[in-house]
């Protein structure tokens, strides 16, 4: 049955690695955790557990991972902040998978997220028929995490309305939820915490209050420091993603990955990698996550309508959709980049330049 599931949770996808780390555990394990902080770090950053090779899930500053893990050992909640595509949700999911073996207690923050989704709601048919009862209560992921002493995830917390954010303040301060309809208070078990993520591009949507920020330890996840790091992340994630999809295509060659990452970094930073030429930026973020998605899309094109190997035409089609989000502004910036940067890079880039030029009106 699991073979038919489009996306398995991290604890299922990497179950063998988690089991190996638990079996090889030699360090003290905090209450409510399945493995020690040291083993969680090994799971996230890579290493060995006995004879089992642990693949890195997050490629970046290991010290930031240590700060995140040590925060969750205390009674403080964790807030991961960064640009889109800096693996905030990915890190959040894998932290909970390693610590609790369950990454599914998650609330997706949107403009439509309500306070009930943070605390609890009711089965109204049972409520009308029998009145308030434990059976009629629909517990939120945060409520379930408090009862079981585990970790809940709140994605894109800055997209939630202020009253929804405020509902978290009392939970994180008092570590309990009051249910006045049943005249009870539910206290959090040891091991309970919250991991929230926030997007710096959405900072002004519903900016978090100072009171709420004080309840979190904040870890800022930076974009990949250099081209080599970004290429490694992209290669790793494309390989992992494509294994679960019927793309019928070969993995992208190193030069393909390098070209995509180079284009994205230059448009993102507003200058060429050698810093000799300014580049007009685009309205999109052009994050590492988007580069991963772009290459998977190119593989799908190559596998479905080509010979299974990514061509310049496949790459150009995917680039066109990824770069041009705002038709007027981005079209001008992309044309300038093609003519002023890509065209002048020599024979290795000429094929991609011509394919991109044909699609650019």
C-alpha positions as CSV (number, residue, x, y, z in Angstrom):
1,X,0.0,0.0,0.0
2,X,2.9,2.4,0.9
3,X,4.1,2.1,-2.7
4,X,1.0,4.0,-3.9
5,X,1.5,6.9,-1.5
6,X,2.9,10.0,-3.2
7,X,4.9,11.3,-0.3
8,X,5.8,9.3,2.7
9,X,6.5,11.1,6.0
10,X,10.2,11.3,6.9
11,X,9.9,8.7,9.7
12,X,8.6,6.1,7.1
13,X,11.0,7.2,4.3
14,X,14.1,6.9,6.5
15,X,12.8,4.3,9.0
16,X,15.8,2.0,8.5
17,X,18.2,4.8,9.5
18,X,16.1,5.8,12.5
19,X,15.9,2.2,13.7
20,X,19.7,1.8,13.3
21,X,20.4,5.0,15.4
22,X,18.0,3.8,18.1
23,X,19.6,0.3,18.2
24,X,23.1,1.8,18.4
25,X,22.3,4.4,21.0
26,X,24.8,4.9,23.8
27,X,24.0,8.3,25.1
28,X,21.2,9.5,27.6
29,X,17.8,10.0,26.0
30,X,15.6,12.9,27.1
31,X,12.1,12.2,28.4
32,X,9.7,11.7,25.5
33,X,12.5,11.3,22.9
34,X,13.4,8.1,21.0
35,X,17.1,8.9,20.7
36,X,19.7,11.2,22.2
37,X,20.5,14.7,20.9
38,X,23.8,13.4,19.5
39,X,21.9,10.8,17.5
40,X,19.4,13.3,16.3
41,X,22.3,15.4,15.0
42,X,23.7,12.3,13.2
43,X,20.4,11.7,11.6
44,X,20.1,15.3,10.4
45,X,23.7,15.9,9.3
46,X,24.8,12.4,8.3
47,X,27.2,9.9,9.7
48,X,27.1,6.2,10.8
49,X,25.1,4.1,13.2
50,X,26.8,0.8,13.5
51,X,27.2,-0.5,10.0
52,X,24.4,1.7,8.6
53,X,25.3,4.8,6.6
54,X,23.1,7.8,7.7
55,X,22.5,10.2,4.8
56,X,22.6,13.9,5.5
57,X,19.1,15.5,5.5
58,X,20.3,19.1,6.0
59,X,23.4,20.3,4.3
60,X,24.5,23.5,6.0
61,X,25.9,24.9,9.3
62,X,26.0,22.0,11.8
63,X,26.1,24.5,14.7
64,X,22.7,25.7,13.7
65,X,21.4,22.1,13.9
66,X,23.0,21.7,17.3
67,X,21.3,24.9,18.6
68,X,17.9,23.7,17.2
69,X,18.2,20.3,18.9
70,X,19.4,21.7,22.2
71,X,16.5,24.1,22.2
72,X,14.1,21.2,22.0
73,X,15.8,19.5,25.0
74,X,14.6,22.5,27.1
75,X,11.1,23.8,27.6
76,X,11.5,26.4,24.9
77,X,9.9,26.3,21.5
78,X,11.9,26.6,18.3
79,X,11.4,29.1,15.5
80,X,13.1,28.5,12.2
81,X,13.4,31.7,10.1
82,X,14.8,32.2,6.6
83,X,14.2,33.0,3.0
84,X,11.9,30.7,1.1
85,X,13.6,27.4,0.1
86,X,16.2,27.4,2.9
87,X,14.9,24.0,4.2
88,X,12.9,25.3,7.2
89,X,10.0,22.9,6.8
90,X,12.4,20.1,5.7
91,X,14.5,20.5,8.9
92,X,11.3,20.8,11.0
93,X,9.9,17.6,9.7
94,X,13.2,15.6,10.1
95,X,13.7,16.9,13.7
96,X,10.3,15.6,14.7
97,X,10.8,12.4,12.8
98,X,14.0,11.6,14.7
99,X,12.9,12.8,18.1
100,X,9.3,11.4,18.2
101,X,9.0,9.1,15.2
102,X,6.0,11.2,14.2
103,X,6.3,14.3,12.0
104,X,2.5,14.5,11.2
105,X,1.3,16.7,14.0
106,X,1.4,19.8,11.8
107,X,-0.7,22.9,11.3
108,X,-0.3,24.8,8.0
109,X,-0.5,28.5,8.7
110,X,-2.6,30.4,6.3
111,X,-4.9,33.5,6.3
112,X,-7.7,31.0,7.0
113,X,-6.2,29.3,10.0
114,X,-8.4,29.7,13.1
115,X,-7.8,29.5,16.8
116,X,-9.7,26.2,16.9
117,X,-7.0,24.6,14.7
118,X,-4.5,25.6,17.3
119,X,-6.5,24.4,20.3
120,X,-9.5,22.2,19.7
121,X,-12.9,22.1,18.0
122,X,-16.1,20.0,18.2
123,X,-18.0,17.4,16.3
124,X,-21.1,19.5,16.2
125,X,-23.5,16.5,15.5
126,X,-22.3,14.8,18.8
127,X,-22.2,18.2,20.6
128,X,-25.9,18.8,19.8
129,X,-26.9,15.3,20.5
130,X,-25.0,14.7,23.8
131,X,-23.6,18.0,24.8
132,X,-19.9,18.7,25.5
133,X,-17.9,15.5,26.0
134,X,-14.4,14.2,25.5
135,X,-15.8,12.1,22.6
136,X,-17.2,15.1,20.9
137,X,-13.9,17.0,21.1
138,X,-11.7,17.3,18.0
139,X,-8.2,17.8,19.3
140,X,-5.6,19.9,17.3
141,X,-2.1,18.6,16.6
142,X,-0.9,20.9,19.4
143,X,-3.4,19.4,21.8
144,X,-2.3,15.9,20.8
145,X,1.3,16.8,21.2
146,X,0.7,18.2,24.7
147,X,-1.1,15.0,25.8
148,X,1.6,12.7,24.4
149,X,4.6,14.7,25.3
150,X,5.7,15.1,21.7
151,X,6.4,18.0,19.2
152,X,3.9,19.8,17.1
153,X,4.8,21.8,14.0
154,X,3.3,25.1,12.9
155,X,4.3,26.0,9.3
156,X,4.4,29.6,8.1
157,X,3.3,31.1,11.4
158,X,3.6,34.7,10.1
159,X,0.8,34.0,7.7
160,X,-1.6,33.3,10.6
161,X,-3.8,36.1,11.9
162,X,-2.7,37.8,15.1
163,X,-5.4,36.2,17.2
164,X,-4.3,32.8,16.1
165,X,-0.7,33.6,17.0
166,X,-1.8,34.9,20.3
167,X,-3.5,31.6,21.1
168,X,0.0,30.1,21.1
169,X,1.3,32.5,23.7
170,X,-0.6,31.0,26.6
171,X,0.2,27.5,25.4
172,X,3.9,28.2,25.3
173,X,3.9,30.1,28.5
174,X,1.6,28.0,30.7
175,X,2.1,24.6,28.9
176,X,-1.6,23.9,29.3
177,X,-4.9,24.2,27.5
178,X,-8.1,25.2,29.3
179,X,-11.3,23.5,28.1
180,X,-14.0,25.6,29.8
181,X,-16.9,23.5,28.2
182,X,-15.6,20.5,30.2
183,X,-14.3,22.4,33.2
184,X,-10.8,20.8,32.7
185,X,-7.3,21.9,32.0
186,X,-4.9,19.7,30.1
187,X,-1.3,20.1,31.1
188,X,1.5,19.3,28.7
189,X,3.6,16.1,29.3
190,X,7.4,16.3,29.5
191,X,8.8,16.3,25.9
192,X,6.1,18.6,24.5
193,X,7.4,21.5,22.3
194,X,6.5,23.4,19.2
195,X,8.6,24.0,16.1
196,X,7.4,26.9,14.0
197,X,8.7,28.2,10.7
198,X,8.5,31.8,9.3
199,X,9.3,33.2,6.0
200,X,11.3,36.4,5.9
201,X,9.7,37.4,2.6
202,X,6.3,37.3,4.4
203,X,7.5,39.3,7.4
204,X,4.9,42.0,6.9
205,X,1.9,39.7,6.4
206,X,1.2,39.2,10.1
207,X,4.4,40.1,11.9
208,X,4.8,38.2,15.1
209,X,4.4,40.1,18.3
210,X,7.4,40.6,20.7
211,X,5.5,38.6,23.3
212,X,5.3,35.6,21.0
213,X,8.8,35.9,19.8
214,X,10.0,35.8,23.4
215,X,8.5,32.3,23.7
216,X,10.8,30.9,21.0
217,X,14.4,30.3,20.5
218,X,15.1,31.7,17.0
219,X,17.4,30.0,14.5
220,X,18.0,31.8,11.2
221,X,18.6,29.4,8.3
222,X,20.8,31.1,5.7
223,X,20.8,30.4,1.9
224,X,23.6,28.1,0.8
225,X,26.9,29.9,1.3
226,X,28.4,29.0,-2.1
227,X,27.7,27.4,-5.4
228,X,29.3,24.1,-4.4
229,X,27.0,23.8,-1.3
230,X,23.9,24.6,-3.3
231,X,24.8,22.1,-6.0
232,X,25.2,19.4,-3.4
233,X,21.8,20.1,-1.8
234,X,20.1,20.2,-5.2
235,X,21.7,16.9,-6.3
236,X,20.8,15.1,-3.1
237,X,17.2,16.2,-3.1
238,X,16.6,15.6,-6.8
239,X,17.8,12.1,-6.4
240,X,15.6,11.5,-3.3
241,X,12.5,13.0,-4.9
242,X,12.9,11.3,-8.3
243,X,13.1,7.9,-6.7
244,X,9.4,8.2,-5.6
245,X,8.2,9.5,-9.0
246,X,7.9,7.7,-12.3
247,X,10.0,10.2,-14.3
248,X,11.7,7.7,-16.6
249,X,14.7,9.9,-16.9
250,X,18.4,9.9,-15.9
251,X,19.6,12.0,-13.1
252,X,20.7,15.5,-14.3
253,X,24.4,15.7,-15.2
254,X,26.7,17.8,-13.0
255,X,27.0,20.6,-15.7
256,X,23.2,20.8,-15.8
257,X,22.9,21.2,-12.0
258,X,25.7,23.8,-12.1
259,X,24.0,25.9,-14.8
260,X,20.7,26.0,-13.0
261,X,22.3,26.8,-9.6
262,X,24.5,29.5,-11.3
263,X,21.5,31.2,-13.0
264,X,19.5,31.1,-9.8
265,X,22.3,32.5,-7.6
266,X,23.1,35.3,-10.0
267,X,19.5,36.4,-10.5
268,X,19.0,36.1,-6.7
269,X,22.1,38.1,-5.7
270,X,21.9,40.7,-8.5
271,X,25.4,40.0,-9.8
272,X,27.5,37.4,-11.6
273,X,29.3,34.9,-9.5
274,X,32.7,36.5,-10.3
275,X,31.2,39.8,-9.2
276,X,32.3,41.6,-12.4
277,X,28.8,42.4,-13.7
278,X,25.5,43.6,-12.2
279,X,22.4,41.6,-13.0
280,X,18.8,42.8,-12.9
281,X,16.9,40.7,-10.3
282,X,13.5,39.1,-10.8
283,X,10.3,39.2,-8.7
284,X,10.6,35.5,-7.7
285,X,12.8,34.1,-4.9
286,X,14.6,31.6,-7.1
287,X,15.4,29.5,-4.0
288,X,17.2,26.2,-3.8
289,X,13.9,24.5,-3.4
290,X,12.8,26.0,-6.7
291,X,16.0,24.7,-8.4
292,X,15.2,21.2,-7.2
293,X,11.6,21.5,-8.5
294,X,12.9,22.9,-11.8
295,X,15.2,19.9,-12.4
296,X,12.5,17.4,-11.5
297,X,10.3,19.1,-14.0
298,X,13.0,18.9,-16.6
299,X,13.4,15.2,-15.9
300,X,9.7,14.7,-16.4
301,X,9.9,16.5,-19.7
302,X,12.9,14.4,-20.8
303,X,11.3,11.1,-19.7
304,X,7.8,11.8,-21.1
305,X,8.7,13.5,-24.4
306,X,12.4,12.9,-24.9
307,X,15.0,10.2,-24.7
308,X,15.3,10.3,-20.9
309,X,18.3,12.7,-20.8
310,X,17.7,16.3,-20.0
311,X,18.4,18.5,-23.0
312,X,18.8,22.3,-23.3
313,X,15.3,22.5,-24.6
314,X,13.9,20.7,-21.5
315,X,16.0,23.0,-19.2
316,X,14.9,26.2,-21.1
317,X,11.2,25.3,-20.8
318,X,11.5,24.8,-17.1
319,X,13.7,27.9,-16.6
320,X,11.1,30.0,-18.4
321,X,8.4,29.0,-16.0
322,X,10.6,29.4,-12.9
323,X,12.1,32.8,-13.7
324,X,9.2,34.6,-15.2
325,X,6.6,35.1,-12.5
326,X,5.7,38.7,-13.3
327,X,5.3,39.0,-17.1
328,X,6.5,42.6,-17.5
329,X,9.3,43.0,-15.0
330,X,10.7,39.4,-15.1
331,X,10.6,39.2,-18.9
332,X,12.8,42.3,-19.2
333,X,15.3,41.0,-16.6
334,X,15.4,37.5,-18.2
335,X,16.1,38.9,-21.7
336,X,18.9,41.1,-20.3
337,X,20.4,38.2,-18.5
338,X,20.3,36.1,-21.7
339,X,22.0,38.7,-23.8
340,X,24.4,40.2,-21.3
341,X,25.5,37.2,-19.4
342,X,24.6,33.8,-20.8
343,X,25.3,34.6,-24.4
344,X,28.9,35.7,-23.6
345,X,29.8,32.6,-21.6
346,X,31.1,30.6,-24.6
347,X,30.3,27.3,-26.3
348,X,29.3,25.4,-23.1
349,X,26.4,27.8,-22.6
350,X,25.5,28.4,-26.2
351,X,23.0,25.6,-26.6
352,X,21.1,26.6,-23.5
353,X,21.2,30.3,-24.6
354,X,19.6,29.4,-28.0
355,X,16.9,27.2,-26.4
356,X,16.0,30.0,-23.9
357,X,16.1,32.6,-26.7
358,X,13.6,30.6,-28.8
359,X,11.1,30.6,-25.9
360,X,11.5,34.3,-25.1
361,X,9.1,36.4,-27.0
